[in-house]
């Protein structure tokens, strides 16, 4: 059987794994140099050079009072928490960067596939409009970083002076990525331009599949965003010395993360469910489709357009992903395991 000409059959495709592994190594090298070793003055204390402040073993404990030992232990614990917070943050920042770039690539690719004409213009338009959104948020960090900026000013900035700029860049890129996915959802709803040849069942099924790809991509993006926010808030707690203050600070941040996760869940639900119902309705009113409900249901199910509770459960869980990533997920995990 002959294989049609496609980019997947190009000879240079063999280098894709090497390219992606090289990208991962390059990103890891950059972040480690910037926030682990503290190259270019991006952070105050290089962790390798100061790690003995956490790991050193006291050999002269007999000449130290119990109070001094306790104070020294508490000091090491605080340093360890701050170093842990920084390492978690830059690792999750890497993952979030990949999620953003991947989301933009998926949005552009699916938009390219959805249009029969002007494919490159449509995909480029999605990226351009998303870039405008990202630049707008980058120019106005007070809109999306009001709490972050306070946390950074009072705590983390002394340790990592560039954290506000870095987080602003990542958040802005994330907003651009989620907007690109939203535009792709909208593109999947564009009716056929030829009224004499409306979309058939197979084409509607393809668009539903694209919508689900967007849903799962958006879920991964927003879950990663929640984990990144969570790491920053937990890191900020390492700068709280009093146990009483630490407890209600933790409760406050847990409530704030729940609010953020709930908002992201609403965003996913508002983008996916109405669009999916529109395509389902288009499938139901296709000319030639049986009006008998059981037969219609079988036909829709064959093409993945039937939204029964069982079949919709994975999509519902995907929508709830950001909400379950925060303290609610911790509560469920603690209750069940």
Helices and strands as residue ranges (DSSP letters): G 7-9, G 11-15, H 16-35, G 39-41, H 47-50, H 52-55, G 61-63, H 66-114, H 119-139, H 141-144, H 146-154, G 156-158, H 163-187, H 201-236, G 237-239, H 243-284, H 293-302, H 309-325, H 327-336
